[in-house]
């Protein structure tokens, strides 16, 4: 019926009509649900996918209760097996005394246990009642509550599945795997699984400033993947390859240098937009700003005068640093950065000019505490 509404036109097919009649019959036929009988066996059928979960509790082929839910948000990261168990726990109540879950493809574990180098020996000991920490149930081998996984691609799939539920770290992933599964090399495989992925991702990551990946800067080429396998070495071709390699490496380094220069120029341009351009000459008068580090220990407080002057510039060390003639009671370095100097506008010989003035301090981009 949903297919009929897809596309630009609405087409009612024979299959849609049949589905509609079946749904109508199910909805109008009473009773849909039956009352439970405690003396009979209950059956719970569940199903889960990446988009939703559902379950039906039945007895004698008749439904008693049902549950369904669409997965959204954080729930989309859980595995289908996890949702199957969670769904069973929601519906079981106090009625279920026996549960059996069939997972397609899981029977292959039984077959691989007999050929696994480690678990085949354990299996023989368990069958001979020589292993007490392992349990054989319905063909599956358990260590406590952990399902034993033989050496196969299923181990890697389990690690990827649990890691993908929330992009958790190595230790958290290992804890999740150990909670439900067991194999002797689990810790090493969990680390190796993430190590090569991290290394491959790092070597391919392009730096924003250089424009190249770390691997490409060192070797002048991108790291090779499975599809980039080269043919065997051909005698006589080494000199040309070496020459091409060196030339390519020099070109990469030159491009890296040029990209860094452009990036630094871009950052400098952005910083210069917030920087004021002020140039003083010897003999000019300025208002110096005393920062907290220029006060002696115990002298600084919020009510201390932060601006003094006007004072005279006695030497221009460079465009960023000036030597000032400070009053005798100011005990700090007399060299100031240009960002802590504000031009003085007025007559420095005026007797009314005071040494510590806050009201005369007016300059665009500054406030009473200093530069913004």
C-alpha positions as CSV (number, residue, x, y, z in Angstrom):
1,X,0.0,0.0,0.0
2,X,2.9,2.4,0.7
3,X,4.3,1.8,-2.8
4,X,1.1,3.2,-4.2
5,X,1.8,6.6,-2.8
6,X,5.4,6.8,-4.1
7,X,6.0,8.8,-7.2
8,X,4.0,11.6,-8.8
9,X,0.9,9.5,-9.4
10,X,-1.3,7.4,-7.2
11,X,-1.8,3.8,-8.6
12,X,-4.0,1.3,-6.7
13,X,-2.8,-2.2,-7.6
14,X,-4.2,-5.6,-7.0
15,X,-1.6,-6.3,-4.4
16,X,-2.6,-3.1,-2.5
17,X,-6.2,-4.1,-2.6
18,X,-5.4,-7.5,-1.2
19,X,-3.2,-6.0,1.6
20,X,-6.0,-3.5,2.4
21,X,-8.6,-6.3,2.8
22,X,-6.3,-8.3,5.0
23,X,-5.7,-5.3,7.3
24,X,-9.4,-4.5,7.4
25,X,-10.2,-8.0,8.4
26,X,-7.5,-8.1,11.1
27,X,-8.8,-4.8,12.6
28,X,-12.4,-5.7,12.6
29,X,-12.2,-9.3,13.7
30,X,-12.7,-9.6,17.5
31,X,-11.1,-10.5,19.8
32,X,-7.6,-9.5,18.6
33,X,-6.0,-10.2,21.9
34,X,-6.7,-13.1,24.3
35,X,-6.4,-13.3,28.1
36,X,-3.3,-15.1,29.3
37,X,-3.5,-18.5,30.9
38,X,-0.9,-18.9,33.6
39,X,-1.0,-22.7,33.3
40,X,0.2,-22.7,29.7
41,X,3.5,-21.8,28.1
42,X,4.1,-18.3,26.8
43,X,5.9,-17.5,23.6
44,X,7.7,-14.3,22.9
45,X,8.6,-13.4,19.3
46,X,10.8,-10.3,18.8
47,X,12.4,-8.6,15.8
48,X,14.8,-5.6,15.6
49,X,16.4,-3.5,12.9
50,X,18.3,-0.3,12.6
51,X,15.1,1.7,12.3
52,X,12.7,0.0,14.7
53,X,11.9,-2.9,17.1
54,X,8.8,-5.0,17.7
55,X,7.6,-8.0,19.7
56,X,4.5,-10.2,20.2
57,X,3.7,-12.2,23.3
58,X,1.5,-15.1,22.4
59,X,0.0,-18.3,23.8
60,X,-1.3,-21.2,21.8
61,X,-0.8,-19.2,18.6
62,X,-3.0,-16.3,19.8
63,X,-1.5,-12.9,20.6
64,X,-1.7,-11.6,24.2
65,X,0.3,-8.4,24.0
66,X,2.5,-6.6,21.5
67,X,5.0,-3.8,21.5
68,X,6.6,-1.7,18.8
69,X,8.8,1.4,18.7
70,X,10.6,3.5,16.1
71,X,14.2,4.2,16.9
72,X,15.4,7.8,17.1
73,X,18.4,9.8,18.3
74,X,20.9,7.9,20.5
75,X,18.9,4.6,20.2
76,X,20.0,4.3,16.5
77,X,23.5,3.5,17.6
78,X,22.5,0.3,19.5
79,X,23.0,-3.1,17.8
80,X,20.0,-5.1,16.8
81,X,21.0,-7.9,19.3
82,X,21.1,-5.4,22.1
83,X,17.6,-4.1,21.2
84,X,16.3,-7.7,21.0
85,X,17.3,-8.3,24.6
86,X,16.1,-4.9,25.8
87,X,12.7,-5.5,24.1
88,X,12.4,-9.0,25.8
89,X,13.1,-7.4,29.2
90,X,10.3,-4.9,28.6
91,X,7.7,-7.5,27.8
92,X,8.6,-10.4,30.0
93,X,7.0,-9.2,33.3
94,X,6.6,-12.2,35.6
95,X,5.1,-14.5,33.1
96,X,8.1,-16.0,31.2
97,X,10.0,-18.9,32.6
98,X,11.8,-20.0,29.5
99,X,13.3,-17.9,26.6
100,X,14.9,-19.1,23.5
101,X,16.4,-16.7,20.9
102,X,17.4,-17.8,17.4
103,X,19.9,-15.7,15.6
104,X,20.4,-16.5,11.9
105,X,24.0,-17.5,11.1
106,X,25.0,-18.0,14.7
107,X,25.2,-21.8,14.3
108,X,28.5,-21.4,12.5
109,X,30.1,-20.7,15.9
110,X,29.4,-24.3,17.0
111,X,31.2,-25.6,13.9
112,X,34.2,-23.3,14.3
113,X,34.7,-24.2,17.9
114,X,35.9,-27.7,17.0
115,X,38.6,-26.3,14.6
116,X,39.8,-23.3,16.7
117,X,43.3,-23.9,18.1
118,X,42.4,-22.7,21.5
119,X,38.8,-23.5,22.0
120,X,39.0,-27.0,20.5
121,X,41.3,-28.0,23.4
122,X,38.9,-26.3,25.9
123,X,36.0,-28.1,24.3
124,X,37.6,-31.5,24.8
125,X,38.4,-30.7,28.4
126,X,34.8,-29.6,29.1
127,X,33.4,-32.7,27.5
128,X,35.7,-34.7,29.7
129,X,34.6,-32.7,32.8
130,X,38.1,-31.3,33.3
131,X,37.2,-27.6,32.9
132,X,35.1,-26.1,35.6
133,X,35.3,-22.4,34.4
134,X,33.7,-23.2,31.0
135,X,30.2,-24.4,30.2
136,X,28.9,-26.2,27.1
137,X,25.2,-25.4,26.5
138,X,23.3,-26.3,23.3
139,X,26.5,-26.5,21.4
140,X,27.8,-23.1,22.5
141,X,30.8,-22.6,24.8
142,X,30.5,-20.1,27.6
143,X,33.0,-18.8,30.2
144,X,30.8,-17.7,32.9
145,X,28.2,-15.5,31.1
146,X,30.6,-14.8,28.2
147,X,30.0,-16.4,24.9
148,X,33.2,-17.9,23.5
149,X,34.0,-16.6,20.0
150,X,36.3,-18.7,17.8
151,X,39.0,-17.2,15.6
152,X,37.0,-15.7,12.7
153,X,35.9,-12.4,11.2
154,X,33.1,-12.3,13.8
155,X,35.5,-11.0,16.4
156,X,36.3,-7.9,14.3
157,X,32.6,-7.5,13.6
158,X,31.8,-7.5,17.3
159,X,34.5,-4.9,18.1
160,X,33.3,-2.6,15.3
161,X,29.6,-3.0,16.3
162,X,30.2,-2.2,20.0
163,X,32.6,0.6,19.2
164,X,30.1,2.1,16.7
165,X,27.3,2.3,19.3
166,X,28.8,5.6,20.6
167,X,32.3,6.1,19.2
168,X,33.7,5.1,22.6
169,X,37.4,4.8,23.3
170,X,39.6,1.7,23.4
171,X,39.1,0.9,27.1
172,X,35.4,1.4,27.0
173,X,35.1,-0.8,23.8
174,X,37.2,-3.5,25.5
175,X,34.9,-3.4,28.6
176,X,31.8,-3.7,26.4
177,X,33.2,-6.7,24.5
178,X,34.4,-8.5,27.7
179,X,31.0,-8.1,29.2
180,X,29.4,-10.5,26.8
181,X,32.1,-12.3,24.9
182,X,35.4,-14.1,25.4
183,X,38.4,-15.1,23.4
184,X,42.1,-15.3,24.6
185,X,43.5,-12.4,22.4
186,X,40.7,-10.0,22.9
187,X,42.8,-7.1,24.5
188,X,45.4,-7.2,21.7
189,X,42.9,-7.4,18.9
190,X,40.8,-4.5,20.4
191,X,43.9,-2.3,20.4
192,X,45.2,-3.4,17.0
193,X,41.8,-2.8,15.5
194,X,41.9,0.9,16.5
195,X,45.6,1.4,16.1
196,X,45.8,0.8,12.4
197,X,42.6,2.8,11.8
198,X,43.9,5.8,13.7
199,X,47.3,5.6,11.9
200,X,45.6,5.4,8.5
201,X,43.3,8.3,9.3
202,X,46.1,10.4,10.5
203,X,48.3,9.8,7.5
204,X,45.4,10.8,5.2
205,X,44.3,13.9,7.1
206,X,45.1,17.1,5.2
207,X,46.5,19.9,7.3
208,X,44.6,23.2,6.9
209,X,47.7,25.3,6.8
210,X,50.1,23.1,4.7
211,X,47.4,21.7,2.4
212,X,49.0,18.2,2.5
213,X,48.8,15.2,4.8
214,X,51.7,14.3,7.1
215,X,52.5,11.2,5.0
216,X,52.6,13.2,1.8
217,X,55.0,15.8,3.3
218,X,57.5,13.1,4.2
219,X,57.1,10.8,1.3
220,X,55.7,13.1,-1.4
221,X,52.8,10.6,-2.0
222,X,49.5,9.6,-0.3
223,X,49.6,6.4,1.7
224,X,48.5,3.5,-0.4
225,X,45.4,1.4,0.2
226,X,44.4,-2.1,-1.0
227,X,43.6,-0.8,-4.5
228,X,47.0,1.0,-4.9
229,X,49.1,-2.2,-4.8
230,X,52.0,-1.8,-7.2
231,X,53.5,-4.5,-9.5
232,X,56.8,-6.2,-8.7
233,X,60.1,-4.4,-9.2
234,X,61.5,-4.3,-12.7
235,X,65.3,-4.1,-13.0
236,X,66.6,-1.0,-14.6
237,X,63.7,1.2,-13.4
238,X,65.1,2.2,-10.0
239,X,67.1,5.3,-11.1
240,X,64.1,7.0,-12.8
241,X,61.9,6.2,-9.8
242,X,64.4,7.6,-7.4
243,X,64.7,10.7,-9.5
244,X,61.0,11.2,-9.7
245,X,60.7,10.6,-5.9
246,X,63.3,13.2,-5.1
247,X,61.8,15.8,-7.5
248,X,58.3,15.1,-6.2
249,X,59.5,15.4,-2.6
250,X,61.1,18.8,-3.4
251,X,57.9,20.0,-5.1
252,X,55.9,18.9,-2.1
253,X,58.2,20.8,0.3
254,X,58.1,23.9,-1.8
255,X,54.3,23.8,-1.9
256,X,54.2,23.3,1.9
257,X,56.4,26.3,2.3
258,X,54.3,28.5,0.0
259,X,51.1,27.3,1.7
260,X,52.5,28.1,5.2
261,X,53.5,31.6,4.0
262,X,50.0,32.2,2.6
263,X,48.4,30.9,5.8
264,X,50.6,33.1,8.0
265,X,49.8,36.1,5.8
266,X,46.1,35.3,6.2
267,X,46.4,35.1,10.0
268,X,48.5,38.3,10.1
269,X,45.9,40.1,8.0
270,X,43.1,39.0,10.4
271,X,45.2,40.1,13.4
272,X,46.1,43.5,11.9
273,X,42.5,44.4,11.5
274,X,42.3,44.6,15.3
275,X,45.7,46.2,15.8
276,X,46.0,50.0,16.0
277,X,48.9,51.6,14.2
278,X,50.6,54.3,16.4
279,X,54.0,55.8,15.8
280,X,55.7,58.0,18.4
281,X,58.8,60.2,18.2
282,X,61.3,61.2,20.9
283,X,59.9,64.2,22.8
284,X,56.3,63.1,22.4
285,X,54.1,62.9,25.5
286,X,52.0,59.8,26.2
287,X,49.7,58.2,28.8
288,X,51.4,54.9,29.9
289,X,49.1,52.1,31.1
290,X,50.4,50.2,34.2
291,X,49.5,46.5,33.9
292,X,49.2,44.3,37.0
293,X,52.7,42.8,36.5
294,X,54.3,46.3,36.9
295,X,53.2,46.7,40.5
296,X,55.2,45.4,43.4
297,X,53.9,42.6,45.5
298,X,51.1,43.8,47.7
299,X,50.8,47.2,46.0
300,X,48.3,46.3,43.3
301,X,44.5,46.7,44.0
302,X,41.5,47.5,41.8
303,X,41.5,51.1,42.9
304,X,45.1,51.8,42.0
305,X,45.7,54.3,39.2
306,X,46.3,52.3,36.0
307,X,47.2,55.3,33.8
308,X,49.9,57.8,34.6
309,X,51.3,60.8,32.9
310,X,51.6,62.5,30.6
311,X,55.3,61.3,30.5
312,X,57.9,62.0,27.9
313,X,59.4,59.5,25.4
314,X,63.2,59.7,25.7
315,X,64.1,56.9,23.2
316,X,62.5,54.9,20.4
317,X,63.9,51.4,20.7
318,X,61.8,50.1,17.8
319,X,58.3,50.7,16.5
320,X,56.9,48.4,19.3
321,X,59.0,49.5,22.3
322,X,59.7,53.0,23.8
323,X,61.8,54.2,26.7
324,X,59.9,56.7,28.9
325,X,60.9,59.2,31.6
326,X,58.8,58.0,34.5
327,X,58.1,59.8,37.7
328,X,60.5,58.9,40.6
329,X,57.7,57.3,42.6
330,X,57.0,54.7,39.8
331,X,59.2,51.7,40.6
332,X,59.0,49.5,37.4
333,X,60.6,49.1,34.1
334,X,60.6,52.3,32.0
335,X,60.3,50.4,28.7
336,X,56.7,50.1,27.4
337,X,55.1,48.3,24.5
338,X,53.3,50.5,22.1
339,X,50.0,48.8,22.9
340,X,50.2,50.2,26.4
341,X,50.8,53.8,25.3
342,X,48.1,56.3,24.4
343,X,48.9,59.7,22.7
344,X,48.6,62.8,24.9
345,X,46.8,65.7,23.3
346,X,47.4,69.0,25.0
347,X,50.1,71.2,26.5
348,X,52.4,69.2,28.8
349,X,53.6,72.4,30.4
350,X,50.1,73.2,31.7
351,X,50.2,73.3,35.5
352,X,46.8,71.9,35.7
353,X,47.8,68.6,34.3
354,X,47.9,66.0,37.1
355,X,50.1,62.9,37.4
356,X,47.3,60.4,37.6
357,X,44.3,61.3,35.4
358,X,41.4,59.1,34.6
359,X,39.1,61.7,33.2
360,X,41.6,62.8,30.5
361,X,42.0,59.2,29.2
362,X,39.9,59.1,26.1
363,X,41.0,57.0,23.1
364,X,39.0,54.9,20.6
365,X,39.0,51.2,21.5
366,X,40.0,51.8,25.2
367,X,38.0,51.9,28.4
368,X,38.8,52.8,32.0
369,X,40.6,49.5,32.7
370,X,42.8,49.6,29.6
371,X,42.5,48.3,26.0
372,X,39.5,46.2,25.0
